[in-house]
């Protein structure tokens, strides 16, 4: 087992896929289910079950915020992630969600420009609270608090008027179009080596060849020769589910999407790299 890993991204990916019991690089490390920034005083995230992660909602420093971002992007898409104030106290987390809901309501009341956005955040937080209570048994809630929560959940669809929600969705659609246009240029620059990174919240991962390895837009790297073995299995029509790609587990191929660890990669992207490496000949 290799304890000292190459960089923060590799640490995050090894932890997120639970490839080994410990690992570290510079100022980030993980032990078992938990991953830390600088020391055990700041736990970034923890697996509370194989498909549920608690994520530290607190901020500490600029560098720790970067660590948090790297970890958040490495968590597999199938995992349910809760941003929490405590890793051990369910009651504290419920109270924190209620405080957020109250604060968002107050902001919406005072806001002149961003009222609708605060209401959207409020609605989303109520839904998160509902999921949290469905998943965990929370002891110690007072009768009044239970009644308050029940009222919030029952009336969640009334938080944001339907016409306002439609308007927000239309605005978001236009913003997405503008972002997609900008992203195309960013991807081109990244592939050409003119950018060191892409957004870590992209739905699909992109690939490039750098220093004789294949690198993903999430910062993971695999050796070309290992990737070629997977490619040959795919081309031969053989099963490759569970294949270990330099430590990352292949989940499988669903339609046109290859899932490896926390990565979802379109096959057209895989084919592009294969063509660049002359694997298709």
N, C-alpha and C positions, 0 to 999 in steps of 0.2 A: 504494500500500500504506500502510495506517494503522499506524504503529509504536507510537504512544502509545495504549493501549487504555483503556477506561473503568474497569476494576477488576480485581482478582485473578481473579475467576471468568472473565471474558472472556479474560484471558491464558491461563488453564489450558485453556479450551475451544479457543482458537485453536491452542495447541500440541498438544493431544490429537488434534485433527483435521488437524494439519499444514497449516493454511490458508495460512500464509506462513512465511518464513524467520526472522523475528524479531518480537518484540513485548514491551511492558513496561507496567507500571502500578505506581506506588508502589515497593514493595520486592520485586516479583516480576518476572522476565523470562525469555524463552526465546531461544535461538539454535539454529536447526536442530533437531536431534533431542533436545536437552537443555533442561531448564527449571530455574531456579535461585531460591533464596531469598536475598535481600540481595546476594549476590555469587557469583562462580564457586567460592568456597570451599565452598559448600553446594549441590551438585547434588541436586535433589529426585528427578528421574526422567529416564530416557533411553529412546528407542526404539532397540532393538538390531536390530529388523526391523520391517516394517510392522505385524505383529501380536504382537510380543513387547516388553514394557516391563520395564526394571529400575527398581525403586523403592527409594529410600534408606530402609533400616530404622532408621537412627540418629535420635536426637532431639538437638535443639540448643537451642531456646528455645521459649517459649510461642507466639510469633508465627510462627516457622518451622513449628511443629507444625500451626498453622492453615493455613499455605500447603500443607503436605503433604496435609492432609485435602481441601482444595479440588482439588488436582491429582489425588489418588487417585479422587475421585468423577467427575472429568471424563474419565478414561480409558475409551475405548469398551468395551462389554461383550464384544466379540469378541476383545479382546486378552488374551493370557496375561501375567499380572503376577507377577514374582518379586521379593520383598523381599530385598535383597542387602546385604552389607557392603562390596562393591567393585563398581565399574562396569567394571573392566578385568581383574580377576584371578579366573578361574573356580575355581582351586584354593582361593583364600581363601574363596570363597562356599561351596564344598562343605564345607570345614573348619568354617565358621560354622554350617551346617545340622547337622553332626554334633555340634557343641558344644551347640546348642539341644536336640537330641534327648537328649543325655546329661543336660543340666540338667533337662529335663522329667521324665525318668525318676527323677532324684534327688528332685525335688519330689514326685512321686507316691509315692515310697517313704516320705518324711517326713510327707506330708500326712495329716491326720485327716478333713478335711471335703471337700477338693477333689481327692482322688486321681483320681477318674474323669475329671474335666475335664482334668487334666494328661496323663492317658493318651490322651485324645482329641486333645489338641494334639500329643502325641508322634506319634501315628499320622498325623495330617495333615501334619506336617513330614517324615516319612519319604516320604510320597507326593509331596510337593513336591520333595524331593531326587531321587526317582526320575524325575520329569518333567524336572528340570534336567539330569540326566545323559543322558536320552534326547535332549535338544535340543542340548546342547553337548558338544564334545570337550574333556575335562578332562585335561590332561597333568600328570604329576608325582605322581600318586597312588601311594603305596607298596603293596606286595603285601598287607600286613596291612590297610591301609585299604580296599582293594578288597574283600577278604574280609569285612570288617566291614559294608560297605555291602550287599554281596550277601546276607548273613545278615539284615540289617534288612529288606530289601525282600521276601525270601522268606517272612519270618515276620510281615509287617505286619498280617495279619488276626488274629494271636494277641495283639497288643498290648492290645486292648480286648476283654474277653469279650463274647460275643454278647448275653447277657442284660443286661449293664451298658449296652451300646450302645443296646439297645431302650429301656431306662429313661431314658437321656439324651435320646433322640429324643422320648419322650413328654413329658418335662419341657419340652423346647424347644418342643413343639407348644402346650402350655398357655401358655408365656411369649409365644409369637407371638400367640395369641388375645388376651391382655391388651394387648399392644403395638398390635395392629390396632385395638382399641377406642379406645385413647388417641390413635392416629394420626388417626382419623376426626375427632376434636375439634380436633386440631392443624391438619389440613387446612382445616377450616371457619374457624378463627381466622386462618390464613395468607391464605386467599382474601379475608377481610374486612379484611385489613391490620392485624390485631391481633398478628401474629407477623411477624418479619422474615425468617425462614428455616424450612425444614423439614429433617429428617434428610437428609444428603447420601448415604446409602447405600440409599435406597429403590430398589426394582426398577423402578418406573415413575415418570415425571416428571408433575408436576401443573402446571396453568396458571392464571394470573390476569392481570387487566388492571390496570396500575398506571402512572400518569403517561402515559397514552395510548400505552403499549406493552404487548406481551404478554411476561410474565416467566414463566420456568419455576422449579420448585422447586429446580433445580440452579444457579440464578443467571444463566442465559443470558437474553438479551432479543432480541426481534425487533420490527420495526416492524409495526403493524397492517396497513398497506397491502401490505406484502410478504407477510405471512401470508395475506392475502385472495386473492392471486394463486394461491398453492398450493391454497387451499380451492376456488377455481373450477376448477382443473385436476382436482382430485379429484372434484368434483361432475359434471364433464363426462365423467368416465371416461377422461381422457387420462393418459398416462404422465408421472409427475413424478419418477421416479428420477433422481438427479443434480442436481435443482433446487437452486440456491443460495439459501438462506434467510438473508439478511444474513450471509453467510459460512459458515453451517452447511450441510453437504451432506445432502440427503435420500437415505437409503439405500433406502427403499422401504416398502411396506405388506405385512406378513405377517399374514394373518388379520385380527385386530382391533387389531394393534399397528403404529403408525407409528414408524419408526426414523429419527431425524435426528441425525447425529453420534453422541454418546454417549448420546443420549436415547432412551428407549422410552416412547411415549405411547399410552395406550389411546384408541381412536377416540371412545369415549363422552366422554372429556375434551375432545377436539377439538370434538365436536358441541356440547358444553355452552358452550364459548367462542363458537362460531359463532352459537349461539342468543342468547347475551348481546349479541353485536354485530349482531344482526338480519341475519346473512348468509343465513339459511335462507328468508327471505321472497322 
